[in-house]
């Protein structure tokens, strides 16, 4: 089996994703708005032929 070595940025991203973090209500509210905006843009772009 081959061993793949990952660069430091990838290791830090995985560590961040798996750590327990608590966010305040304002941060979660803003993240929700960003997610909804991204979904809205994706839906609007799906009708664009370009």
C-alpha distance matrix in Angstrom:
0.0 3.8 6.6 9.7 13.0 15.8 19.4 22.1 23.8 21.0 20.5 24.3 24.5 22.0 23.9 27.2 26.3 25.4 28.4 31.7 34.3 37.9 39.8 43.6 45.3 46.2 42.6 41.5 44.5 43.7 40.1 41.4 43.8 41.1 39.0 42.1 43.0 39.6 39.8 43.4 42.5 39.7 42.2 44.9 42.6 41.6 45.1 45.2 44.8 43.7
3.8 0.0 3.8 6.4 9.8 12.8 16.2 19.1 21.0 18.4 18.2 22.0 22.3 20.3 22.4 25.5 24.9 24.5 27.4 30.8 33.2 36.8 38.6 42.3 44.1 44.7 41.0 40.2 43.2 42.1 38.5 40.1 42.3 39.4 37.5 40.7 41.4 37.9 38.4 41.9 40.8 38.2 40.9 43.3 40.9 40.1 43.7 43.5 43.1 41.7
6.6 3.8 0.0 3.8 6.5 9.7 13.1 15.7 17.9 15.4 14.8 18.6 19.4 17.4 19.1 22.4 22.2 21.7 24.4 27.9 30.2 33.9 35.7 39.4 41.4 42.0 38.3 37.7 40.8 39.7 36.2 38.1 40.3 37.4 35.7 39.1 39.7 36.4 37.2 40.7 39.6 37.2 40.1 42.5 40.2 39.8 43.4 43.2 43.1 41.5
9.7 6.4 3.8 0.0 3.8 6.4 9.8 12.8 14.6 12.1 12.2 15.9 16.5 15.0 17.1 20.1 19.9 20.1 22.7 26.3 28.3 31.9 33.4 37.1 39.0 39.3 35.6 35.1 38.1 36.7 33.3 35.3 37.3 34.3 32.8 36.2 36.6 33.3 34.3 37.7 36.4 34.2 37.2 39.4 37.1 36.8 40.5 40.0 40.0 38.3
13.0 9.8 6.5 3.8 0.0 3.8 6.7 9.4 11.8 10.1 9.7 13.3 14.5 13.6 15.2 18.1 18.7 18.9 21.1 24.9 26.6 30.2 31.7 35.3 37.5 37.7 33.9 33.8 36.9 35.4 32.1 34.4 36.4 33.3 32.2 35.7 36.0 32.8 34.2 37.6 36.2 34.3 37.5 39.6 37.3 37.4 41.1 40.5 40.7 38.8
15.8 12.8 9.7 6.4 3.8 0.0 3.8 6.6 8.2 6.3 6.7 10.1 11.0 10.6 12.5 15.1 15.7 16.5 18.6 22.4 23.7 27.3 28.5 32.1 34.2 34.2 30.4 30.4 33.4 31.7 28.5 31.0 32.8 29.7 28.7 32.3 32.4 29.3 30.9 34.2 32.8 31.1 34.4 36.4 34.2 34.6 38.2 37.6 38.1 36.1
19.4 16.2 13.1 9.8 6.7 3.8 0.0 3.8 5.6 5.6 6.6 9.0 10.4 11.2 12.7 14.6 15.9 17.3 18.9 22.5 23.4 26.8 27.7 31.1 33.4 33.0 29.2 29.6 32.5 30.6 27.6 30.4 31.9 28.7 28.2 31.8 31.6 28.7 30.7 33.8 32.2 30.8 34.4 36.0 33.8 34.5 38.1 37.2 37.8 35.6
22.1 19.1 15.7 12.8 9.4 6.6 3.8 0.0 3.8 5.5 5.1 6.2 8.7 10.0 10.5 12.2 14.3 15.6 16.5 20.1 20.7 24.1 25.1 28.4 30.9 30.6 26.9 27.6 30.6 28.7 26.0 29.0 30.6 27.5 27.3 31.1 31.0 28.4 30.5 33.6 32.2 31.2 34.8 36.4 34.5 35.5 39.0 38.3 39.2 37.0
23.8 21.0 17.9 14.6 11.8 8.2 5.6 3.8 0.0 3.8 5.5 5.2 6.2 8.7 9.9 10.5 12.3 14.5 15.5 18.9 19.0 22.2 22.7 26.0 28.2 27.6 23.9 24.6 27.4 25.3 22.6 25.6 27.0 23.9 23.7 27.5 27.2 24.6 26.9 29.9 28.5 27.6 31.2 32.7 30.9 32.0 35.5 34.8 35.8 33.7
21.0 18.4 15.4 12.1 10.1 6.3 5.6 5.5 3.8 0.0 3.8 5.4 5.1 6.3 8.6 9.9 10.6 12.5 14.4 17.9 18.6 21.9 22.7 26.2 28.2 28.0 24.2 24.3 27.2 25.5 22.4 25.0 26.7 23.6 22.9 26.6 26.7 23.9 25.7 29.0 27.8 26.5 29.9 31.8 29.9 30.6 34.3 33.8 34.8 32.9
20.5 18.2 14.8 12.2 9.7 6.7 6.6 5.1 5.5 3.8 0.0 3.8 5.5 5.3 6.2 8.6 10.0 10.9 12.4 16.1 17.2 20.8 22.2 25.8 28.1 28.3 24.6 24.7 28.0 26.6 23.5 26.2 28.3 25.5 24.8 28.5 29.0 26.4 28.1 31.5 30.6 29.4 32.6 34.7 33.1 33.7 37.4 37.1 38.2 36.5
24.3 22.0 18.6 15.9 13.3 10.1 9.0 6.2 5.2 5.4 3.8 0.0 3.8 5.5 5.0 6.1 8.6 10.0 10.6 14.1 14.6 18.0 19.1 22.6 25.1 25.1 21.4 22.0 25.2 23.7 21.0 23.9 25.9 23.2 22.9 26.8 27.1 24.9 26.9 30.1 29.3 28.5 31.8 33.7 32.4 33.3 37.0 36.7 38.1 36.3
24.5 22.3 19.4 16.5 14.5 11.0 10.4 8.7 6.2 5.1 5.5 3.8 0.0 3.8 5.5 5.1 6.2 8.7 10.1 13.3 13.6 16.9 17.6 21.1 23.2 23.2 19.4 19.5 22.6 21.1 18.1 20.8 22.8 20.1 19.5 23.3 23.8 21.4 23.2 26.5 25.8 24.9 28.1 30.1 28.8 29.7 33.3 33.2 34.7 33.1
22.0 20.3 17.4 15.0 13.6 10.6 11.2 10.0 8.7 6.3 5.3 5.5 3.8 0.0 3.8 5.4 5.1 6.3 8.7 12.2 13.5 17.0 18.4 22.1 24.1 24.6 21.0 20.6 23.9 22.9 19.6 21.9 24.4 21.9 20.8 24.5 25.5 23.0 24.3 27.8 27.4 26.1 29.1 31.5 30.3 30.8 34.5 34.7 36.1 34.7
23.9 22.4 19.1 17.1 15.2 12.5 12.7 10.5 9.9 8.6 6.2 5.0 5.5 3.8 0.0 3.8 5.5 5.4 6.2 9.9 11.5 15.2 17.0 20.7 23.2 24.0 20.5 20.4 23.9 23.2 20.2 22.8 25.4 23.2 22.4 26.1 27.2 25.1 26.6 30.1 29.8 28.9 31.8 34.2 33.2 33.8 37.5 37.7 39.3 37.9
27.2 25.5 22.4 20.1 18.1 15.1 14.6 12.2 10.5 9.9 8.6 6.1 5.1 5.4 3.8 0.0 3.8 5.5 5.4 8.4 8.8 12.2 13.6 17.3 19.7 20.3 16.7 16.8 20.3 19.5 16.7 19.4 21.9 19.8 19.3 23.0 24.1 22.3 24.0 27.2 27.1 26.5 29.5 31.7 30.9 31.8 35.4 35.6 37.5 36.2
26.3 24.9 22.2 19.9 18.7 15.7 15.9 14.3 12.3 10.6 10.0 8.6 6.2 5.1 5.5 3.8 0.0 3.8 5.8 8.3 9.2 12.4 13.7 17.4 19.3 20.1 16.6 15.8 19.3 18.8 15.5 17.6 20.5 18.5 17.3 20.9 22.4 20.4 21.6 25.1 25.2 24.3 27.0 29.5 28.9 29.4 33.0 33.6 35.4 34.4
25.4 24.5 21.7 20.1 18.9 16.5 17.3 15.6 14.5 12.5 10.9 10.0 8.7 6.3 5.4 5.5 3.8 0.0 3.8 6.6 9.0 12.4 14.7 18.4 20.5 21.9 18.7 17.7 21.3 21.4 18.3 20.1 23.2 21.7 20.3 23.7 25.5 23.7 24.6 28.1 28.5 27.4 29.9 32.6 32.1 32.4 36.0 36.8 38.6 37.7
28.4 27.4 24.4 22.7 21.1 18.6 18.9 16.5 15.5 14.4 12.4 10.6 10.1 8.7 6.2 5.4 5.8 3.8 0.0 3.8 6.2 9.8 12.5 16.2 18.8 20.3 17.2 16.8 20.6 20.7 18.1 20.2 23.3 22.1 21.2 24.6 26.4 25.0 26.1 29.5 30.0 29.3 31.8 34.4 34.1 34.6 38.2 38.9 40.9 40.0
31.7 30.8 27.9 26.3 24.9 22.4 22.5 20.1 18.9 17.9 16.1 14.1 13.3 12.2 9.9 8.4 8.3 6.6 3.8 0.0 3.8 6.9 10.1 13.6 16.1 18.1 15.5 14.9 18.7 19.4 17.1 19.0 22.3 21.6 20.8 23.9 26.0 25.0 26.0 29.2 30.1 29.7 31.9 34.5 34.6 35.2 38.6 39.6 41.8 41.1
34.3 33.2 30.2 28.3 26.6 23.7 23.4 20.7 19.0 18.6 17.2 14.6 13.6 13.5 11.5 8.8 9.2 9.0 6.2 3.8 0.0 3.8 6.6 10.1 13.0 14.7 12.0 11.9 15.7 16.3 14.4 16.6 19.6 19.1 18.8 21.9 23.7 23.2 24.5 27.4 28.3 28.4 30.6 32.9 33.2 34.1 37.4 38.2 40.7 39.9
37.9 36.8 33.9 31.9 30.2 27.3 26.8 24.1 22.2 21.9 20.8 18.0 16.9 17.0 15.2 12.2 12.4 12.4 9.8 6.9 3.8 0.0 3.8 6.8 9.7 11.8 9.9 9.7 13.3 14.5 13.3 15.2 18.2 18.3 18.4 21.0 23.0 23.1 24.3 26.8 28.1 28.5 30.5 32.6 33.3 34.4 37.4 38.4 41.2 40.5
39.8 38.6 35.7 33.4 31.7 28.5 27.7 25.1 22.7 22.7 22.2 19.1 17.6 18.4 17.0 13.6 13.7 14.7 12.5 10.1 6.6 3.8 0.0 3.8 6.6 8.2 6.2 6.6 10.0 11.0 10.4 12.4 15.1 15.4 15.9 18.4 20.1 20.6 22.1 24.3 25.6 26.4 28.3 30.1 31.0 32.4 35.2 36.1 39.1 38.4
43.6 42.3 39.4 37.1 35.3 32.1 31.1 28.4 26.0 26.2 25.8 22.6 21.1 22.1 20.7 17.3 17.4 18.4 16.2 13.6 10.1 6.8 3.8 0.0 3.8 5.6 5.5 6.5 8.8 10.3 11.0 12.6 14.7 15.8 16.8 18.7 20.4 21.5 23.0 24.7 26.2 27.4 29.0 30.7 31.9 33.4 36.0 37.0 40.1 39.6
45.3 44.1 41.4 39.0 37.5 34.2 33.4 30.9 28.2 28.2 28.1 25.1 23.2 24.1 23.2 19.7 19.3 20.5 18.8 16.1 13.0 9.7 6.6 3.8 0.0 3.8 5.5 5.2 6.1 8.6 9.9 10.5 12.4 14.3 15.3 16.5 18.4 20.0 21.1 22.5 24.4 25.8 27.0 28.6 30.2 31.7 34.0 35.2 38.5 38.2
46.2 44.7 42.0 39.3 37.7 34.2 33.0 30.6 27.6 28.0 28.3 25.1 23.2 24.6 24.0 20.3 20.1 21.9 20.3 18.1 14.7 11.8 8.2 5.6 3.8 0.0 3.8 5.5 5.0 6.2 8.6 9.8 10.7 12.4 14.3 15.4 16.6 18.5 20.1 21.1 22.6 24.5 25.9 27.0 28.6 30.4 32.6 33.5 36.9 36.4
42.6 41.0 38.3 35.6 33.9 30.4 29.2 26.9 23.9 24.2 24.6 21.4 19.4 21.0 20.5 16.7 16.6 18.7 17.2 15.5 12.0 9.9 6.2 5.5 5.5 3.8 0.0 3.8 5.4 5.2 6.2 8.6 10.0 10.6 12.3 14.3 15.4 16.6 18.5 20.0 21.2 22.7 24.5 25.8 26.9 28.7 31.2 32.0 35.1 34.4
41.5 40.2 37.7 35.1 33.8 30.4 29.6 27.6 24.6 24.3 24.7 22.0 19.5 20.6 20.4 16.8 15.8 17.7 16.8 14.9 11.9 9.7 6.6 6.5 5.2 5.5 3.8 0.0 3.8 5.5 5.0 6.1 8.7 9.8 10.4 12.3 14.2 15.2 16.5 18.2 19.9 21.0 22.5 24.3 25.6 27.0 29.6 30.7 33.8 33.5
44.5 43.2 40.8 38.1 36.9 33.4 32.5 30.6 27.4 27.2 28.0 25.2 22.6 23.9 23.9 20.3 19.3 21.3 20.6 18.7 15.7 13.3 10.0 8.8 6.1 5.0 5.4 3.8 0.0 3.8 5.5 5.1 6.4 8.8 10.0 10.7 12.4 14.4 15.5 16.5 18.5 20.1 21.2 22.6 24.3 25.9 28.1 29.3 32.7 32.5
43.7 42.1 39.7 36.7 35.4 31.7 30.6 28.7 25.3 25.5 26.6 23.7 21.1 22.9 23.2 19.5 18.8 21.4 20.7 19.4 16.3 14.5 11.0 10.3 8.6 6.2 5.2 5.5 3.8 0.0 3.8 5.4 5.1 6.3 8.7 9.9 10.5 12.4 14.3 15.3 16.5 18.4 20.1 21.0 22.4 24.4 26.7 27.4 30.7 30.2
40.1 38.5 36.2 33.3 32.1 28.5 27.6 26.0 22.6 22.4 23.5 21.0 18.1 19.6 20.2 16.7 15.5 18.3 18.1 17.1 14.4 13.3 10.4 11.0 9.9 8.6 6.2 5.0 5.5 3.8 0.0 3.8 5.5 5.1 6.2 8.6 9.8 10.5 12.4 14.2 15.3 16.5 18.4 19.9 21.0 22.6 25.3 26.1 29.2 28.6
41.4 40.1 38.1 35.3 34.4 31.0 30.4 29.0 25.6 25.0 26.2 23.9 20.8 21.9 22.8 19.4 17.6 20.1 20.2 19.0 16.6 15.2 12.4 12.6 10.5 9.8 8.6 6.1 5.1 5.4 3.8 0.0 3.8 5.4 5.1 6.2 8.6 9.9 10.6 12.2 14.2 15.4 16.6 18.3 19.9 21.2 23.6 24.9 28.2 28.1
43.8 42.3 40.3 37.3 36.4 32.8 31.9 30.6 27.0 26.7 28.3 25.9 22.8 24.4 25.4 21.9 20.5 23.2 23.3 22.3 19.6 18.2 15.1 14.7 12.4 10.7 10.0 8.7 6.4 5.1 5.5 3.8 0.0 3.8 5.4 5.1 6.0 8.6 9.9 10.4 12.2 14.2 15.3 16.3 18.1 19.9 21.9 23.0 26.4 26.3
41.1 39.4 37.4 34.3 33.3 29.7 28.7 27.5 23.9 23.6 25.5 23.2 20.1 21.9 23.2 19.8 18.5 21.7 22.1 21.6 19.1 18.3 15.4 15.8 14.3 12.4 10.6 9.8 8.8 6.3 5.1 5.4 3.8 0.0 3.8 5.5 5.1 6.2 8.7 9.8 10.5 12.3 14.3 15.3 16.3 18.4 20.7 21.3 24.6 24.0
39.0 37.5 35.7 32.8 32.2 28.7 28.2 27.3 23.7 22.9 24.8 22.9 19.5 20.8 22.4 19.3 17.3 20.3 21.2 20.8 18.8 18.4 15.9 16.8 15.3 14.3 12.3 10.4 10.0 8.7 6.2 5.1 5.4 3.8 0.0 3.8 5.4 5.1 6.2 8.6 9.9 10.6 12.4 14.3 15.3 16.6 19.3 20.4 23.5 23.3
42.1 40.7 39.1 36.2 35.7 32.3 31.8 31.1 27.5 26.6 28.5 26.8 23.3 24.5 26.1 23.0 20.9 23.7 24.6 23.9 21.9 21.0 18.4 18.7 16.5 15.4 14.3 12.3 10.7 9.9 8.6 6.2 5.1 5.5 3.8 0.0 3.8 5.4 5.1 6.1 8.6 9.8 10.6 12.2 14.1 15.4 17.5 19.0 22.4 22.7
43.0 41.4 39.7 36.6 36.0 32.4 31.6 31.0 27.2 26.7 29.0 27.1 23.8 25.5 27.2 24.1 22.4 25.5 26.4 26.0 23.7 23.0 20.1 20.4 18.4 16.6 15.4 14.2 12.4 10.5 9.8 8.6 6.0 5.1 5.4 3.8 0.0 3.8 5.5 5.0 6.2 8.6 9.9 10.5 12.1 14.2 16.2 17.0 20.4 20.3
39.6 37.9 36.4 33.3 32.8 29.3 28.7 28.4 24.6 23.9 26.4 24.9 21.4 23.0 25.1 22.3 20.4 23.7 25.0 25.0 23.2 23.1 20.6 21.5 20.0 18.5 16.6 15.2 14.4 12.4 10.5 9.9 8.6 6.2 5.1 5.4 3.8 0.0 3.8 5.4 5.1 6.2 8.7 9.9 10.4 12.3 14.9 15.5 18.6 18.3
39.8 38.4 37.2 34.3 34.2 30.9 30.7 30.5 26.9 25.7 28.1 26.9 23.2 24.3 26.6 24.0 21.6 24.6 26.1 26.0 24.5 24.3 22.1 23.0 21.1 20.1 18.5 16.5 15.5 14.3 12.4 10.6 9.9 8.7 6.2 5.1 5.5 3.8 0.0 3.8 5.5 5.1 6.2 8.6 9.8 10.6 13.3 14.8 17.8 18.3
43.4 41.9 40.7 37.7 37.6 34.2 33.8 33.6 29.9 29.0 31.5 30.1 26.5 27.8 30.1 27.2 25.1 28.1 29.5 29.2 27.4 26.8 24.3 24.7 22.5 21.1 20.0 18.2 16.5 15.3 14.2 12.2 10.4 9.8 8.6 6.1 5.0 5.4 3.8 0.0 3.8 5.4 5.2 6.2 8.5 9.9 11.6 13.2 16.7 17.3
42.5 40.8 39.6 36.4 36.2 32.8 32.2 32.2 28.5 27.8 30.6 29.3 25.8 27.4 29.8 27.1 25.2 28.5 30.0 30.1 28.3 28.1 25.6 26.2 24.4 22.6 21.2 19.9 18.5 16.5 15.3 14.2 12.2 10.5 9.9 8.6 6.2 5.1 5.5 3.8 0.0 3.8 5.5 5.1 6.0 8.5 10.4 10.9 14.3 14.3
39.7 38.2 37.2 34.2 34.3 31.1 30.8 31.2 27.6 26.5 29.4 28.5 24.9 26.1 28.9 26.5 24.3 27.4 29.3 29.7 28.4 28.5 26.4 27.4 25.8 24.5 22.7 21.0 20.1 18.4 16.5 15.4 14.2 12.3 10.6 9.8 8.6 6.2 5.1 5.4 3.8 0.0 3.8 5.5 5.1 6.1 9.1 10.1 12.9 13.2
42.2 40.9 40.1 37.2 37.5 34.4 34.4 34.8 31.2 29.9 32.6 31.8 28.1 29.1 31.8 29.5 27.0 29.9 31.8 31.9 30.6 30.5 28.3 29.0 27.0 25.9 24.5 22.5 21.2 20.1 18.4 16.6 15.3 14.3 12.4 10.6 9.9 8.7 6.2 5.2 5.5 3.8 0.0 3.8 5.4 5.2 7.2 9.5 12.6 13.9
44.9 43.3 42.5 39.4 39.6 36.4 36.0 36.4 32.7 31.8 34.7 33.7 30.1 31.5 34.2 31.7 29.5 32.6 34.4 34.5 32.9 32.6 30.1 30.7 28.6 27.0 25.8 24.3 22.6 21.0 19.9 18.3 16.3 15.3 14.3 12.2 10.5 9.9 8.6 6.2 5.1 5.5 3.8 0.0 3.8 5.5 5.9 7.2 10.9 12.0
42.6 40.9 40.2 37.1 37.3 34.2 33.8 34.5 30.9 29.9 33.1 32.4 28.8 30.3 33.2 30.9 28.9 32.1 34.1 34.6 33.2 33.3 31.0 31.9 30.2 28.6 26.9 25.6 24.3 22.4 21.0 19.9 18.1 16.3 15.3 14.1 12.1 10.4 9.8 8.5 6.0 5.1 5.4 3.8 0.0 3.8 5.3 5.1 8.3 8.8
41.6 40.1 39.8 36.8 37.4 34.6 34.5 35.5 32.0 30.6 33.7 33.3 29.7 30.8 33.8 31.8 29.4 32.4 34.6 35.2 34.1 34.4 32.4 33.4 31.7 30.4 28.7 27.0 25.9 24.4 22.6 21.2 19.9 18.4 16.6 15.4 14.2 12.3 10.6 9.9 8.5 6.1 5.2 5.5 3.8 0.0 3.8 5.5 7.8 9.5
45.1 43.7 43.4 40.5 41.1 38.2 38.1 39.0 35.5 34.3 37.4 37.0 33.3 34.5 37.5 35.4 33.0 36.0 38.2 38.6 37.4 37.4 35.2 36.0 34.0 32.6 31.2 29.6 28.1 26.7 25.3 23.6 21.9 20.7 19.3 17.5 16.2 14.9 13.3 11.6 10.4 9.1 7.2 5.9 5.3 3.8 0.0 3.8 6.3 9.0
45.2 43.5 43.2 40.0 40.5 37.6 37.2 38.3 34.8 33.8 37.1 36.7 33.2 34.7 37.7 35.6 33.6 36.8 38.9 39.6 38.2 38.4 36.1 37.0 35.2 33.5 32.0 30.7 29.3 27.4 26.1 24.9 23.0 21.3 20.4 19.0 17.0 15.5 14.8 13.2 10.9 10.1 9.5 7.2 5.1 5.5 3.8 0.0 3.8 5.6
44.8 43.1 43.1 40.0 40.7 38.1 37.8 39.2 35.8 34.8 38.2 38.1 34.7 36.1 39.3 37.5 35.4 38.6 40.9 41.8 40.7 41.2 39.1 40.1 38.5 36.9 35.1 33.8 32.7 30.7 29.2 28.2 26.4 24.6 23.5 22.4 20.4 18.6 17.8 16.7 14.3 12.9 12.6 10.9 8.3 7.8 6.3 3.8 0.0 3.8
43.7 41.7 41.5 38.3 38.8 36.1 35.6 37.0 33.7 32.9 36.5 36.3 33.1 34.7 37.9 36.2 34.4 37.7 40.0 41.1 39.9 40.5 38.4 39.6 38.2 36.4 34.4 33.5 32.5 30.2 28.6 28.1 26.3 24.0 23.3 22.7 20.3 18.3 18.3 17.3 14.3 13.2 13.9 12.0 8.8 9.5 9.0 5.6 3.8 0.0
